[in-house]
Amino acid sequence: MTHLASRVPDPAVRRLAVTLYGYAFLSDLVLLYPLYALLFADTGLSVGQVSSLFVIWSAAGILFEVPSGAWADAVSRRLLLCLAPLVTAAGFALWVLVPSYPAFAVGFLLWGAGGALASGALEALVWTELDRLGAVGRYPRVLGRARTAGVLGVLVTGVLAGPVLAAGGYPAVGLASVLACLLAAAVATRFPEHRTLPTAPHDPAWVAAPVAAAAARDRDPVPTAAAPAVQLVGADNDDADLGWRDALRAGLAQVRTHPPVRAAVLLVAVVAADWGALDEYTPLLALDTGVGAEVVPLLLLLLWAGVTAGGLLAPAGERLSGRGYAALLGVVAVTLGGGALIVHPAGFVLLAVAFGAAQLATVLADARLQAQITGSSRATVTSLAGMATDVLIIVTYVGYGLVATAAGNAVAFAVTAGPYLIVALVLVARHRRSHARPTAGRGSFTTNPPSDNATTV
C-alpha cells in the first residue's frame, strides 16, 4: 500500500484540472459535428434513414452506458478515458472512407460506445482524485469549467468546419476529426488515477443534507487516524479491485438500497435530459421567429454563450441551498417557456438565460450525485444516471415531436419546460417539511457542511 503525503500542493489540483479541460475541449473539437447531416444527405440518405441513425446512436449509448461504468470501476477509469476517443475516431474514419448507410450505422454504434466509455468514468475519476487531494469541494467549479471547455470546442468547430470543408472536402473534415480524437486520447494518459478504501455509506437527507466530511477534507486536508488510507490502483485491495460483475452489482445495489443516491440519479437525469433534447430543436424554433436561415447561427451562438456562462457560474452555485436550487430550476422553466412563446428573436435572450441556468443546474446535480456515492462503484452509479438521462432524452424526443406536430415548436418548448417546474415544486415541498424539523441543519445543495443551529432545506 502506497501512502501519500498528508498535504498535496495546489499544482496537483491544477494538473488534474488542466488535463480535464484539455480533454473536454479536444473531445468536442470534432469538425464533423456541424456537417455530418450534410454528409448523410450528400450520400443520398432519406430523412427516415437519418432518423434511424439517430435512434441507433441513442440506443448504443443506453446499451453500453452501465456495462462500461462497471468496467471502469473494475479495471481503470483512465484506461477507458483513453479508449473512448479512439473508438469514436474509428467511427468517424469509417464515415469518410466508405460513406454509406451501413458505415454510418456502425459509426454511430462506435460513437455511442465511445461516449459511454467516457461517461461515468470521467466524473468518477475527477471526484476521486479531488477527494484524494483534499479538494473535493472544488468539484462543481472544475466540472463547470470543463463543460465550458467543451462548449468552446464546439464553437471553434463551428468556425473551422466550413473553411476545412471548402479546402479539402469531407476527407479533410474527417481527418481533422480523427486527429482531435487522437489528441484527446493522448491527453487522457496524463490523468492521475488512484483509488481509496471506501468509507461507510452515509444516508443524509435527500436534497438538503450535505457531505460534511468531504467539505471538511477540503478545508483541512490533514488526514486523521480514522481517515481512509489512499493507495494506488492495482495495489492489494479487494474492494478497489472489484470484478466487472461485482462492480455492476455494487452500483445497482447502491442505487436500489440508498434513497439519497437514487434521488440524485433521478435528479441528474431529469435536469440534463430536457434541455439536452431541446438543443436539437433550437434551429427550428429560430426559423419560426421569422428570421432568415443566415441569422439562425447567430441566435444559436447566443444560446451557447448562455451555456458557457452557466458553466462558469458553478463556483457561485456551490453556495445554493436546496431552496435556492429549486429557485434555479424555476428560472429554467419560466425563461425556457417564456422565451419560446414570445416567438420573436428577442425571446432567444430568455432562452440563453434558460440554457445557462440549466447548465449550472446540471453541474450542481452531478456534484450532488458524486457527493452521495460511496464505495468503489462510483463510475457504475454515474453511468446509471447517464443511462437514465439517455432514456429520458428519447422520451423527450417522442413527446416533443407529438406536441410540435399538433401545436408548433413554441408550445412544445413550453410543455417540455414543465418537468423543471415540477421538480422545483417538489424541492420546495421537501424544504417545508424539513424546515419543521428542529434538529436539522441548513447547508449548501452540494458539499458545504451543515451548521449546528440552522435548518435543513
ZIMONOR-V895487 format. One record per residue. N is the residue number from 1. RES is the residue in one letter. SS is DSSP state (2 for helix, 1 for strand, 0 for the rest). OMEGA is omega as a letter, one per 20 degrees, with the letter a starting at -180 (NA if undefined). D_CENTER is the distance of its C-alpha to the mean C-alpha in Angstrom with 1 decimal. Layout:
# ZIMONOR-V895487
n: (N | N)
res: (RES | RES)
ss: (SS | SS)
omega: (OMEGA | OMEGA)
d_center: (D_CENTER | D_CENTER)
This chain:
# ZIMONOR-V895487
n: (1 | 2 | 3 | 4 | 5 | 6 | 7 | 8 | 9 | 10 | 11 | 12 | 13 | 14 | 15 | 16 | 17 | 18 | 19 | 20 | 21 | 22 | 23 | 24 | 25 | 26 | 27 | 28 | 29 | 30 | 31 | 32 | 33 | 34 | 35 | 36 | 37 | 38 | 39 | 40 | 41 | 42 | 43 | 44 | 45 | 46 | 47 | 48 | 49 | 50 | 51 | 52 | 53 | 54 | 55 | 56 | 57 | 58 | 59 | 60 | 61 | 62 | 63 | 64 | 65 | 66 | 67 | 68 | 69 | 70 | 71 | 72 | 73 | 74 | 75 | 76 | 77 | 78 | 79 | 80 | 81 | 82 | 83 | 84 | 85 | 86 | 87 | 88 | 89 | 90 | 91 | 92 | 93 | 94 | 95 | 96 | 97 | 98 | 99 | 100 | 101 | 102 | 103 | 104 | 105 | 106 | 107 | 108 | 109 | 110 | 111 | 112 | 113 | 114 | 115 | 116 | 117 | 118 | 119 | 120 | 121 | 122 | 123 | 124 | 125 | 126 | 127 | 128 | 129 | 130 | 131 | 132 | 133 | 134 | 135 | 136 | 137 | 138 | 139 | 140 | 141 | 142 | 143 | 144 | 145 | 146 | 147 | 148 | 149 | 150 | 151 | 152 | 153 | 154 | 155 | 156 | 157 | 158 | 159 | 160 | 161 | 162 | 163 | 164 | 165 | 166 | 167 | 168 | 169 | 170 | 171 | 172 | 173 | 174 | 175 | 176 | 177 | 178 | 179 | 180 | 181 | 182 | 183 | 184 | 185 | 186 | 187 | 188 | 189 | 190 | 191 | 192 | 193 | 194 | 195 | 196 | 197 | 198 | 199 | 200 | 201 | 202 | 203 | 204 | 205 | 206 | 207 | 208 | 209 | 210 | 211 | 212 | 213 | 214 | 215 | 216 | 217 | 218 | 219 | 220 | 221 | 222 | 223 | 224 | 225 | 226 | 227 | 228 | 229 | 230 | 231 | 232 | 233 | 234 | 235 | 236 | 237 | 238 | 239 | 240 | 241 | 242 | 243 | 244 | 245 | 246 | 247 | 248 | 249 | 250 | 251 | 252 | 253 | 254 | 255 | 256 | 257 | 258 | 259 | 260 | 261 | 262 | 263 | 264 | 265 | 266 | 267 | 268 | 269 | 270 | 271 | 272 | 273 | 274 | 275 | 276 | 277 | 278 | 279 | 280 | 281 | 282 | 283 | 284 | 285 | 286 | 287 | 288 | 289 | 290 | 291 | 292 | 293 | 294 | 295 | 296 | 297 | 298 | 299 | 300 | 301 | 302 | 303 | 304 | 305 | 306 | 307 | 308 | 309 | 310 | 311 | 312 | 313 | 314 | 315 | 316 | 317 | 318 | 319 | 320 | 321 | 322 | 323 | 324 | 325 | 326 | 327 | 328 | 329 | 330 | 331 | 332 | 333 | 334 | 335 | 336 | 337 | 338 | 339 | 340 | 341 | 342 | 343 | 344 | 345 | 346 | 347 | 348 | 349 | 350 | 351 | 352 | 353 | 354 | 355 | 356 | 357 | 358 | 359 | 360 | 361 | 362 | 363 | 364 | 365 | 366 | 367 | 368 | 369 | 370 | 371 | 372 | 373 | 374 | 375 | 376 | 377 | 378 | 379 | 380 | 381 | 382 | 383 | 384 | 385 | 386 | 387 | 388 | 389 | 390 | 391 | 392 | 393 | 394 | 395 | 396 | 397 | 398 | 399 | 400 | 401 | 402 | 403 | 404 | 405 | 406 | 407 | 408 | 409 | 410 | 411 | 412 | 413 | 414 | 415 | 416 | 417 | 418 | 419 | 420 | 421 | 422 | 423 | 424 | 425 | 426 | 427 | 428 | 429 | 430 | 431 | 432 | 433 | 434 | 435 | 436 | 437 | 438 | 439 | 440 | 441 | 442 | 443 | 444 | 445 | 446 | 447 | 448 | 449 | 450 | 451 | 452 | 453 | 454 | 455 | 456 | 457)
res: (M | T | H | L | A | S | R | V | P | D | P | A | V | R | R | L | A | V | T | L | Y | G | Y | A | F | L | S | D | L | V | L | L | Y | P | L | Y | A | L | L | F | A | D | T | G | L | S | V | G | Q | V | S | S | L | F | V | I | W | S | A | A | G | I | L | F | E | V | P | S | G | A | W | A | D | A | V | S | R | R | L | L | L | C | L | A | P | L | V | T | A | A | G | F | A | L | W | V | L | V | P | S | Y | P | A | F | A | V | G | F | L | L | W | G | A | G | G | A | L | A | S | G | A | L | E | A | L | V | W | T | E | L | D | R | L | G | A | V | G | R | Y | P | R | V | L | G | R | A | R | T | A | G | V | L | G | V | L | V | T | G | V | L | A | G | P | V | L | A | A | G | G | Y | P | A | V | G | L | A | S | V | L | A | C | L | L | A | A | A | V | A | T | R | F | P | E | H | R | T | L | P | T | A | P | H | D | P | A | W | V | A | A | P | V | A | A | A | A | A | R | D | R | D | P | V | P | T | A | A | A | P | A | V | Q | L | V | G | A | D | N | D | D | A | D | L | G | W | R | D | A | L | R | A | G | L | A | Q | V | R | T | H | P | P | V | R | A | A | V | L | L | V | A | V | V | A | A | D | W | G | A | L | D | E | Y | T | P | L | L | A | L | D | T | G | V | G | A | E | V | V | P | L | L | L | L | L | L | W | A | G | V | T | A | G | G | L | L | A | P | A | G | E | R | L | S | G | R | G | Y | A | A | L | L | G | V | V | A | V | T | L | G | G | G | A | L | I | V | H | P | A | G | F | V | L | L | A | V | A | F | G | A | A | Q | L | A | T | V | L | A | D | A | R | L | Q | A | Q | I | T | G | S | S | R | A | T | V | T | S | L | A | G | M | A | T | D | V | L | I | I | V | T | Y | V | G | Y | G | L | V | A | T | A | A | G | N | A | V | A | F | A | V | T | A | G | P | Y | L | I | V | A | L | V | L | V | A | R | H | R | R | S | H | A | R | P | T | A | G | R | G | S | F | T | T | N | P | P | S | D | N | A | T | T | V)
ss: (0 | 0 | 0 | 0 | 0 | 0 | 0 | 0 | 0 | 2 | 2 | 2 | 2 | 2 | 2 | 2 | 2 | 2 | 2 | 2 | 2 | 2 | 2 | 2 | 2 | 2 | 2 | 0 | 0 | 0 | 0 | 0 | 0 | 0 | 0 | 2 | 2 | 2 | 2 | 2 | 2 | 2 | 2 | 0 | 0 | 0 | 2 | 2 | 2 | 2 | 2 | 2 | 2 | 2 | 2 | 2 | 2 | 2 | 2 | 2 | 2 | 2 | 2 | 2 | 2 | 2 | 2 | 2 | 2 | 2 | 2 | 2 | 2 | 2 | 0 | 0 | 2 | 2 | 2 | 2 | 2 | 2 | 2 | 2 | 2 | 2 | 2 | 2 | 2 | 2 | 2 | 2 | 2 | 2 | 2 | 2 | 2 | 0 | 0 | 0 | 2 | 2 | 2 | 2 | 2 | 2 | 2 | 2 | 2 | 2 | 2 | 2 | 2 | 2 | 2 | 2 | 2 | 2 | 0 | 0 | 2 | 2 | 2 | 2 | 2 | 2 | 2 | 2 | 2 | 2 | 2 | 2 | 0 | 0 | 0 | 2 | 2 | 2 | 2 | 2 | 2 | 2 | 2 | 2 | 2 | 2 | 2 | 2 | 2 | 2 | 2 | 2 | 2 | 2 | 2 | 2 | 2 | 2 | 2 | 2 | 2 | 2 | 2 | 2 | 2 | 2 | 2 | 2 | 2 | 2 | 2 | 2 | 2 | 2 | 2 | 2 | 2 | 2 | 2 | 2 | 2 | 2 | 2 | 2 | 2 | 2 | 2 | 2 | 0 | 0 | 0 | 0 | 0 | 1 | 1 | 1 | 0 | 0 | 0 | 0 | 0 | 0 | 0 | 0 | 0 | 0 | 0 | 0 | 0 | 0 | 0 | 2 | 2 | 2 | 2 | 2 | 2 | 2 | 2 | 0 | 0 | 0 | 0 | 0 | 0 | 0 | 0 | 0 | 0 | 1 | 1 | 1 | 0 | 0 | 0 | 0 | 0 | 0 | 0 | 0 | 0 | 0 | 0 | 2 | 2 | 2 | 2 | 2 | 2 | 2 | 2 | 2 | 2 | 2 | 2 | 2 | 2 | 0 | 2 | 2 | 2 | 2 | 2 | 2 | 2 | 2 | 2 | 2 | 2 | 2 | 2 | 2 | 2 | 2 | 2 | 2 | 2 | 2 | 2 | 2 | 2 | 2 | 2 | 2 | 2 | 2 | 2 | 2 | 0 | 0 | 0 | 0 | 2 | 2 | 2 | 2 | 2 | 2 | 2 | 2 | 2 | 2 | 2 | 2 | 2 | 2 | 2 | 2 | 2 | 2 | 2 | 2 | 0 | 2 | 2 | 2 | 2 | 0 | 0 | 0 | 0 | 2 | 2 | 2 | 2 | 2 | 2 | 2 | 2 | 2 | 2 | 2 | 2 | 2 | 2 | 2 | 2 | 2 | 2 | 2 | 2 | 0 | 0 | 0 | 0 | 0 | 2 | 2 | 2 | 2 | 2 | 2 | 2 | 2 | 2 | 2 | 2 | 2 | 2 | 2 | 2 | 2 | 2 | 2 | 2 | 2 | 2 | 2 | 2 | 2 | 2 | 2 | 0 | 0 | 0 | 0 | 0 | 2 | 2 | 2 | 2 | 2 | 2 | 2 | 2 | 2 | 2 | 2 | 2 | 2 | 2 | 2 | 2 | 2 | 2 | 2 | 2 | 2 | 2 | 2 | 2 | 2 | 2 | 2 | 2 | 2 | 2 | 0 | 2 | 2 | 2 | 2 | 2 | 2 | 2 | 2 | 0 | 2 | 2 | 2 | 2 | 2 | 2 | 2 | 2 | 2 | 2 | 2 | 2 | 2 | 2 | 2 | 2 | 2 | 2 | 0 | 0 | 0 | 0 | 0 | 0 | 0 | 0 | 0 | 0 | 0 | 0 | 0 | 0 | 0 | 0 | 0 | 0 | 0 | 0 | 0 | 0)
omega: (a | r | a | a | a | r | r | a | r | r | r | r | a | r | r | a | a | r | r | a | r | r | a | a | a | r | r | r | a | a | r | a | a | a | a | r | r | r | r | a | a | r | r | a | r | r | r | r | r | r | r | r | r | r | r | r | a | a | r | r | r | a | a | a | a | r | r | r | r | r | r | r | a | a | a | r | r | r | a | r | r | a | a | r | r | r | r | r | r | r | r | r | r | a | a | r | a | a | a | a | r | r | r | r | r | r | r | r | r | r | r | r | r | r | r | r | a | a | a | a | a | a | a | a | a | r | a | a | r | r | r | a | a | a | a | r | r | a | a | a | r | r | r | r | r | r | r | r | r | r | r | r | r | a | r | r | r | r | a | a | a | r | r | r | r | a | a | r | a | r | r | r | r | r | r | r | r | r | r | r | r | r | r | r | r | r | a | r | a | r | r | r | r | r | r | r | a | r | r | a | r | a | r | r | a | a | a | a | a | r | a | a | a | r | r | r | r | a | a | a | r | a | r | a | a | a | r | r | a | r | a | r | r | r | a | a | a | a | r | a | r | r | a | a | r | r | r | r | a | r | r | a | a | r | a | a | a | a | r | r | a | r | r | r | r | r | r | a | a | a | a | a | a | a | r | r | a | r | a | a | a | r | r | r | r | r | r | r | r | r | r | a | a | a | a | r | r | r | r | r | r | r | a | r | r | r | r | r | r | r | a | a | a | r | r | a | r | a | a | r | r | r | r | r | r | r | r | r | r | r | r | a | a | a | r | r | a | r | r | a | r | a | r | r | r | r | a | r | r | r | r | r | a | a | r | r | r | r | r | r | r | r | a | r | r | r | r | r | a | a | a | a | r | r | a | a | a | a | r | a | r | r | r | r | r | r | r | r | r | r | r | r | r | r | r | r | a | a | r | a | r | a | a | r | a | a | r | a | a | r | r | r | a | r | a | r | a | a | r | r | r | r | r | r | r | r | r | r | r | r | a | r | a | r | a | a | a | a | a | r | a | r | r | a | a | a | a | a | r | r | a | a | a | a | r | r | NA)
d_center: (32.9 | 31.9 | 31.7 | 30.0 | 31.6 | 31.3 | 29.9 | 27.5 | 27.9 | 25.3 | 25.4 | 23.5 | 20.6 | 20.9 | 21.0 | 17.8 | 16.1 | 17.9 | 17.0 | 13.3 | 13.8 | 16.1 | 13.9 | 11.0 | 14.0 | 15.9 | 13.2 | 13.1 | 16.8 | 17.9 | 21.0 | 21.0 | 18.0 | 20.4 | 23.3 | 22.6 | 23.8 | 26.9 | 27.4 | 27.4 | 29.8 | 32.1 | 32.2 | 33.6 | 30.9 | 31.3 | 28.8 | 28.8 | 28.1 | 25.2 | 23.8 | 24.4 | 22.4 | 19.3 | 20.0 | 20.4 | 17.1 | 15.3 | 17.7 | 17.1 | 13.4 | 14.6 | 17.6 | 16.1 | 12.9 | 14.8 | 17.7 | 15.7 | 14.1 | 17.7 | 18.9 | 16.7 | 18.2 | 21.6 | 21.9 | 19.8 | 16.1 | 17.3 | 19.3 | 16.4 | 14.5 | 17.9 | 18.5 | 15.3 | 16.4 | 19.9 | 19.4 | 17.7 | 20.6 | 23.1 | 21.9 | 22.2 | 25.6 | 26.8 | 26.1 | 28.4 | 30.9 | 31.8 | 30.4 | 31.0 | 29.4 | 29.3 | 27.8 | 25.1 | 24.4 | 24.3 | 22.1 | 19.4 | 19.8 | 19.2 | 16.3 | 14.6 | 15.8 | 14.5 | 10.9 | 11.4 | 13.1 | 10.4 | 7.7 | 8.8 | 11.4 | 9.6 | 8.3 | 11.7 | 13.7 | 12.7 | 13.4 | 16.5 | 17.9 | 17.5 | 19.2 | 21.9 | 22.5 | 23.0 | 20.2 | 17.5 | 17.9 | 16.4 | 13.0 | 11.6 | 13.4 | 12.5 | 8.8 | 9.6 | 12.0 | 9.9 | 7.8 | 11.4 | 12.7 | 10.7 | 12.2 | 15.5 | 15.4 | 15.2 | 18.0 | 20.1 | 19.7 | 21.1 | 24.0 | 24.9 | 24.6 | 27.7 | 30.0 | 29.1 | 29.7 | 33.0 | 34.0 | 33.3 | 32.0 | 29.3 | 30.3 | 29.5 | 26.2 | 25.3 | 26.7 | 24.7 | 21.4 | 22.6 | 23.5 | 20.1 | 18.6 | 21.5 | 21.0 | 17.4 | 18.8 | 21.5 | 19.3 | 17.4 | 20.9 | 21.0 | 18.4 | 20.4 | 20.1 | 22.0 | 22.1 | 23.5 | 25.7 | 23.9 | 25.1 | 26.6 | 24.2 | 24.1 | 24.1 | 23.6 | 23.7 | 20.5 | 19.0 | 21.6 | 22.6 | 20.7 | 20.7 | 23.9 | 24.3 | 21.1 | 22.1 | 25.7 | 24.8 | 23.1 | 26.3 | 28.7 | 27.4 | 30.8 | 30.6 | 33.2 | 35.2 | 32.9 | 29.7 | 28.3 | 29.3 | 26.9 | 27.6 | 26.5 | 24.9 | 27.8 | 30.0 | 32.0 | 29.6 | 29.6 | 26.5 | 24.5 | 25.8 | 25.0 | 25.7 | 23.3 | 24.8 | 25.0 | 21.3 | 20.5 | 23.1 | 22.0 | 18.4 | 19.8 | 22.5 | 20.3 | 18.4 | 21.8 | 23.9 | 21.9 | 21.4 | 19.2 | 16.7 | 17.0 | 16.7 | 13.4 | 12.0 | 13.4 | 12.3 | 8.5 | 9.6 | 12.0 | 10.3 | 7.3 | 9.9 | 12.8 | 11.9 | 9.8 | 13.2 | 15.4 | 14.4 | 16.5 | 19.4 | 19.7 | 22.4 | 24.5 | 24.3 | 25.4 | 28.3 | 29.4 | 30.0 | 32.8 | 31.7 | 32.4 | 30.1 | 30.4 | 29.0 | 25.8 | 23.9 | 24.9 | 23.6 | 20.2 | 20.3 | 20.8 | 17.6 | 15.6 | 17.7 | 16.4 | 12.7 | 13.9 | 15.8 | 13.2 | 11.2 | 14.6 | 15.7 | 13.5 | 16.7 | 18.6 | 16.2 | 16.6 | 20.1 | 19.4 | 21.1 | 20.2 | 22.5 | 21.0 | 17.5 | 19.4 | 21.0 | 17.7 | 16.8 | 20.4 | 20.1 | 17.2 | 19.6 | 22.7 | 21.6 | 19.8 | 22.9 | 25.4 | 24.2 | 24.3 | 27.7 | 29.4 | 29.4 | 30.1 | 28.4 | 28.5 | 26.1 | 23.3 | 23.7 | 22.6 | 19.8 | 18.6 | 18.8 | 16.9 | 14.0 | 14.0 | 14.3 | 11.5 | 9.1 | 10.8 | 10.8 | 7.0 | 7.1 | 10.3 | 9.5 | 7.2 | 10.2 | 12.5 | 11.5 | 12.0 | 15.2 | 16.5 | 16.2 | 19.4 | 21.0 | 20.1 | 17.8 | 14.6 | 12.8 | 14.4 | 13.4 | 9.7 | 10.3 | 12.3 | 9.5 | 7.8 | 11.4 | 12.1 | 9.5 | 11.2 | 14.5 | 14.1 | 13.1 | 16.4 | 18.2 | 17.2 | 18.5 | 21.7 | 22.3 | 21.7 | 24.1 | 26.7 | 26.7 | 26.6 | 29.5 | 31.5 | 30.8 | 28.9 | 25.5 | 26.0 | 26.7 | 23.8 | 21.4 | 23.2 | 23.2 | 19.4 | 19.0 | 21.0 | 18.3 | 17.1 | 20.8 | 21.4 | 18.7 | 20.0 | 23.5 | 22.7 | 21.4 | 24.6 | 26.7 | 25.4 | 26.1 | 29.6 | 30.2 | 29.1 | 31.0 | 34.1 | 33.7 | 35.8 | 34.4 | 30.7 | 29.1 | 26.9 | 23.8 | 20.6 | 17.6 | 15.8 | 18.2 | 21.5 | 24.5 | 26.6 | 30.0 | 33.0 | 34.6 | 31.8 | 30.2 | 27.0 | 24.8)
